[in-house]
Amino acid sequence: MAKKRKKGEGTIRLRKDGRWEGRVVIGYDNSGNPKTKNVLAKTKKECAEKLEKLKAECGSGPVRISSEMRFGDWLDFWYQNDSKPGLRHTTQLNYENWIYLHAIPGVGDIPLNKLSQSDLQQFFTEMKKGGRLNNVEHHGVGMADRSVRSCHAVCQMALDRAVKDGLIRTNPAVGCKLPPLRDKEMKILTKEEVQRFLIQAKAEGMYEMFLLELTTGMRRGELLALKWSDLDLKTGRLRINKQVYSVNGKLEINEPKTKAAVRTILLPSAMVELLAEYKAQLFSEWMFPSRVKPEQPIDPGYVRKRLQVILERAGCKKVRFHDLRHTFATMSLENGMDVKTLSTIIGHVSSATTLNIYTHITGEMQRNAARNIDQGIAGVEVQEQDTP
């Protein structure tokens, strides 16, 4: 009698076509049904070797979903089956960083139904103090506040699903004390700096790209993903419907994260004329192609580096690419553009988002308006008093 294989070892059988097939359970779906993978080989020995390799790649064996399972196993199951399929590649990399490099090593061995708020609180506190794994020599051993909050958010989502599935009664991640969320400092180029910057950008051969950015406030990925087919040179309508990302040294083109980011804006006629002249010099479908590989867009990392070179040579303060977007928004508001219009142009989900980001600008505008109203009323009162 053939020896019965133990649970989790997989099965090997001879198929009707003469090949050997090895199959192993790698997990379970949300309904508890087993998920399997298989390998094929010409001989039984080769099939067994392939099966062992498959098991090593997939883990030690299938995980039974229960309230007593390790939190790390639940995190992995939730991510692979519930979360990962709906995430873009760049977001997947972030999630995998928080899950496999931090959360699982930190609290993964604790049973799901035994995981407490104090366990998680201690983990996040230690993560903040000494959880950094890369660039320690430049940034120290402590993790950035935003990173700690991101790891907490991933754990909370996984535990929310565990509550929904009836594995635990309450979510222990709720109520954890986290580092405060601090927005990165917003730096705005002055009008004089913008002029010097564009003059230098022209000398560097990147004038059209940076001028379009300062004219529209697009996100870097949106700007670099533009194709000439997105622009109607007759009407000046520019369609923004994709973004370019650099993932592990390779460029990826994806749809924007929100529906509001897919939009059509109207370019000034002078900008359209400039782009038409610029297009005549290119032989690429991309509006801003790579100088080395014109069949693909320019790399976002290269643009980031060139920005800093241009700023330095132009005698401007050091700003991020995203600050050029802030510069456009600030100048637009200061020159009378209403918040609703600006929100649509830059692709915010709502006007409230725009107001929240540029509160300091709109607040100053309101104060100026109030002063003008006061002065106007005062002027009327004086005239009324002087009237005989």
C-alpha positions in Angstrom: 0.0 0.0 0.0 1.3 3.5 -0.9 2.4 5.6 2.0 -0.2 8.3 2.8 1.2 11.8 2.6 0.8 14.0 5.6 -1.4 17.0 5.6 0.3 19.9 3.9 2.8 17.7 2.0 0.7 17.8 -1.2 -0.2 15.0 -3.5 1.5 13.4 -6.5 -0.4 11.4 -9.2 0.2 10.1 -12.7 -2.0 11.8 -15.3 -3.6 10.1 -18.3 -1.3 12.0 -20.6 1.7 10.2 -19.0 3.0 13.2 -17.0 3.2 13.4 -13.2 1.3 16.1 -11.4 2.0 17.5 -8.0 -0.6 19.5 -6.2 -0.5 21.3 -2.8 -3.0 23.5 -0.8 -1.5 27.0 -0.4 -4.3 28.6 1.5 -8.1 29.1 1.8 -10.4 31.7 0.3 -12.8 33.9 2.3 -15.4 31.0 2.3 -12.9 28.5 3.7 -12.5 26.6 0.4 -8.9 25.4 -0.3 -6.7 27.1 -2.9 -4.2 24.9 -4.7 -1.2 25.1 -7.0 0.3 22.4 -9.2 3.4 21.4 -11.0 4.0 19.0 -13.9 7.0 16.8 -14.7 8.0 13.8 -16.9 9.1 11.6 -14.0 7.8 11.1 -10.4 11.2 12.1 -8.9 11.3 15.4 -10.9 7.7 16.1 -9.9 8.5 15.6 -6.2 11.4 18.0 -6.5 9.3 20.6 -8.2 6.6 20.1 -5.6 9.1 20.7 -2.8 10.2 23.9 -4.5 6.7 25.1 -4.9 6.0 24.4 -1.2 9.1 26.4 -0.2 8.0 29.3 -2.4 4.4 29.3 -1.0 5.4 28.8 2.7 5.4 25.9 5.1 1.8 24.8 4.3 -1.8 25.9 4.3 -3.2 28.1 7.0 -6.5 27.3 8.6 -8.6 30.4 9.2 -9.5 30.6 12.9 -9.5 33.0 15.8 -6.5 31.0 17.3 -4.3 31.5 14.2 -1.1 33.6 14.4 -1.7 37.3 13.7 1.1 37.1 11.2 -0.7 34.3 9.3 -3.9 36.3 9.3 -2.1 39.4 8.0 -0.6 37.4 5.2 -3.9 35.8 4.3 -5.8 39.1 4.4 -3.2 40.8 2.3 -2.8 38.1 -0.4 -6.6 37.4 -0.7 -8.5 40.5 0.3 -6.2 43.5 -0.2 -3.5 42.9 -2.8 -5.8 42.2 -5.8 -7.2 45.7 -5.6 -3.9 47.6 -5.1 -1.6 49.1 -7.7 1.9 47.8 -7.8 3.5 50.8 -5.9 0.9 50.4 -3.1 1.5 46.7 -2.9 5.2 47.3 -2.3 4.4 49.7 0.5 1.9 47.2 2.1 4.4 44.4 1.8 7.1 46.5 3.6 4.8 47.2 6.6 3.5 43.7 6.8 6.5 41.5 6.1 9.4 43.7 7.3 7.7 45.2 10.4 4.3 43.9 11.6 4.9 40.2 11.3 8.4 40.3 12.9 7.1 42.5 15.6 3.7 41.0 16.6 3.1 38.2 14.1 3.6 35.4 16.6 0.7 36.5 18.9 -2.5 34.6 18.4 -5.1 36.7 16.6 -7.7 36.4 19.4 -5.0 37.2 22.0 -3.6 40.3 20.3 -4.3 43.3 22.6 -4.1 47.1 22.2 -1.2 47.1 24.6 0.7 44.7 22.3 0.2 46.9 19.3 0.8 50.1 21.3 4.2 48.7 22.4 5.0 47.6 18.9 4.3 51.0 17.3 6.2 52.8 20.1 9.2 50.7 19.5 8.8 51.1 15.8 9.0 54.9 16.2 12.0 54.7 18.5 14.1 52.2 16.5 12.3 50.6 13.6 14.2 52.0 10.7 15.9 49.4 8.5 17.4 51.6 5.8 19.5 54.8 5.6 20.0 54.7 9.4 23.3 56.6 9.0 21.4 59.5 7.5 18.1 59.5 9.3 18.8 57.7 12.6 17.2 54.5 13.9 13.7 55.9 14.5 10.9 55.6 11.9 9.2 58.6 10.4 5.9 59.5 11.9 4.1 58.9 8.6 5.6 55.4 8.3 4.4 54.4 11.8 0.9 55.7 11.0 0.9 53.8 7.6 1.9 50.5 9.3 -0.9 51.1 11.9 -3.4 51.7 9.1 -2.5 48.4 7.4 -2.9 46.5 10.7 -6.2 48.2 11.5 -7.6 47.3 8.1 -6.6 43.7 8.5 -8.1 43.5 12.0 -11.3 45.3 10.7 -11.8 42.3 8.3 -11.1 39.9 11.2 -14.0 41.6 13.1 -16.2 41.5 10.1 -15.5 37.7 9.6 -16.3 37.0 13.3 -12.8 35.9 14.2 -12.5 38.6 16.9 -15.0 40.8 18.7 -13.2 44.1 18.7 -10.3 45.7 16.8 -7.3 46.1 19.1 -5.7 48.6 16.7 -8.5 51.2 17.5 -7.4 53.7 20.1 -3.6 53.3 19.7 -1.7 56.5 20.4 0.2 57.4 17.3 2.7 60.1 16.3 0.9 63.2 15.1 0.5 63.6 11.4 2.7 66.5 10.3 2.3 67.8 6.8 5.5 68.4 4.9 6.5 72.1 4.8 5.1 73.8 1.8 7.6 76.0 0.0 6.5 78.4 -2.7 8.7 80.0 -5.4 8.4 83.8 -5.6 7.6 85.5 -8.9 11.2 86.5 -9.2 12.4 83.0 -8.5 9.9 81.6 -11.0 11.4 83.9 -13.7 15.0 82.9 -12.9 14.0 79.2 -12.7 12.3 79.2 -16.2 15.3 81.1 -17.7 17.6 78.4 -16.4 15.2 75.6 -17.4 15.3 76.9 -21.0 19.1 76.7 -20.9 18.9 73.1 -19.6 16.4 72.1 -22.4 13.5 71.5 -20.0 11.6 74.8 -20.4 8.4 73.4 -21.9 8.0 70.8 -19.3 8.5 73.0 -16.3 6.4 75.9 -17.8 3.5 73.5 -18.4 3.8 72.4 -14.7 3.7 76.0 -13.5 0.8 76.6 -15.8 -1.3 73.7 -14.7 -0.1 72.4 -11.3 -0.2 68.8 -12.4 1.3 66.0 -10.3 4.7 64.9 -11.5 3.4 61.4 -12.6 0.6 63.0 -14.5 2.8 65.5 -16.3 5.4 62.9 -17.4 2.6 60.4 -18.6 1.2 62.9 -21.1 1.1 61.8 -24.8 0.5 64.1 -27.7 -2.8 62.4 -28.3 -3.9 63.8 -24.9 -3.7 67.4 -26.3 -6.0 69.0 -28.8 -3.9 71.7 -30.4 -6.9 73.3 -31.9 -8.9 73.8 -28.8 -6.2 73.7 -26.2 -8.0 70.9 -24.2 -5.6 68.7 -22.4 -6.8 65.3 -21.1 -5.1 64.0 -17.9 -5.9 60.3 -17.4 -2.8 58.4 -16.3 0.3 58.6 -14.2 3.9 57.2 -14.6 5.7 55.6 -11.7 9.1 54.2 -11.2 9.0 50.8 -9.5 12.2 48.9 -8.9 13.9 50.8 -11.7 11.1 50.2 -14.2 8.5 52.6 -15.4 4.8 51.7 -15.0 1.8 53.6 -16.4 -1.4 53.4 -14.3 -4.7 55.1 -13.9 -4.9 57.9 -11.3 -6.0 56.9 -7.8 -9.2 58.9 -7.8 -11.9 59.7 -10.3 -11.3 63.5 -9.7 -7.7 63.1 -11.0 -9.1 62.1 -14.4 -9.9 65.5 -15.9 -9.7 67.8 -18.9 -8.2 71.3 -18.5 -8.0 74.2 -20.9 -4.5 75.5 -21.6 -3.8 79.2 -22.3 -3.3 79.9 -26.0 0.3 81.0 -25.6 1.1 77.6 -23.9 -0.6 75.7 -26.8 1.4 77.6 -29.4 4.6 76.9 -27.5 3.8 73.2 -27.3 3.0 73.1 -31.0 6.4 74.5 -31.8 8.0 72.1 -29.3 6.2 69.1 -30.8 7.7 69.8 -34.2 11.2 69.1 -32.8 10.2 65.6 -31.4 9.7 62.2 -32.8 7.9 60.5 -30.0 4.3 59.8 -28.9 5.2 61.1 -25.4 5.1 64.8 -24.7 8.2 64.6 -22.6 10.2 61.5 -23.7 13.4 60.1 -22.3 16.4 61.5 -24.0 18.0 58.0 -24.1 14.8 56.0 -24.9 12.4 58.3 -26.8 9.9 55.4 -27.0 9.2 55.8 -23.3 8.5 58.8 -21.0 11.2 60.5 -19.0 12.0 58.9 -15.7 10.5 60.7 -12.6 13.8 60.3 -10.7 15.8 62.0 -13.4 13.4 64.9 -13.4 13.7 65.2 -9.6 17.5 65.4 -9.9 17.4 68.0 -12.8 15.0 70.1 -10.8 17.5 70.5 -8.0 20.3 71.4 -10.5 18.2 74.0 -12.2 17.1 75.6 -8.9 20.6 75.8 -7.6 22.0 77.3 -10.9 19.1 79.8 -10.9 19.8 80.9 -7.4 16.4 79.7 -6.1 15.7 78.0 -2.8 15.5 74.2 -2.7 12.0 72.9 -3.3 10.3 69.6 -4.2 8.6 69.0 -7.5 5.3 69.0 -5.6 6.1 72.5 -4.5 5.8 73.7 -8.1 2.2 72.4 -7.9 1.8 74.5 -4.7 3.3 77.5 -6.4 0.8 77.3 -9.2 -2.1 76.9 -6.8 -0.9 79.8 -4.6 -0.5 82.2 -7.6 -3.8 81.2 -9.0 -5.6 82.0 -5.7 -3.7 85.3 -5.3 -4.7 86.3 -8.8 -8.4 85.8 -8.1 -9.2 82.2 -9.2 -12.0 80.7 -7.1 -11.4 77.6 -5.1 -13.9 75.5 -7.0 -12.1 76.1 -10.3 -8.7 75.5 -8.8 -9.8 72.2 -7.2 -11.0 71.0 -10.6 -7.8 72.0 -12.4 -5.5 70.3 -10.0 -7.6 67.2 -9.6 -8.7 67.3 -5.9 -11.6 65.2 -4.8 -13.4 68.2 -3.5 -13.0 71.9 -2.9 -12.8 71.1 0.8 -9.5 69.4 0.2 -8.1 72.5 -1.6 -9.3 74.8 1.1 -7.7 72.6 3.8 -4.3 72.6 2.0 -4.3 76.3 1.2 -6.0 77.6 4.3 -3.2 80.1 5.0 -3.6 81.6 1.5 -7.4 81.8 1.5 -7.3 83.1 5.0 -5.1 86.0 4.0 -7.3 86.7 1.0 -10.3 86.9 3.3 -8.5 89.3 5.6 -7.6 91.5 2.6 -11.2 91.4 1.3 -12.5 92.3 4.8 -10.0 95.3 4.9 -11.2 96.5 1.5 -14.8 96.2 2.6 -14.1 98.1 5.8 -12.3 100.8 3.9 -15.1 101.0 1.4 -17.8 101.3 4.1 -15.7 103.9 5.9 -15.3 105.9 2.7 -19.1 105.9 2.2 -19.6 107.0 5.8 -17.2 109.9 5.4 -19.0 111.0 2.2 -22.4 110.8 3.9 -21.1 112.9 6.8 -19.7 115.5 4.4 -23.0 115.7 2.5 -24.8 119.0 3.4 
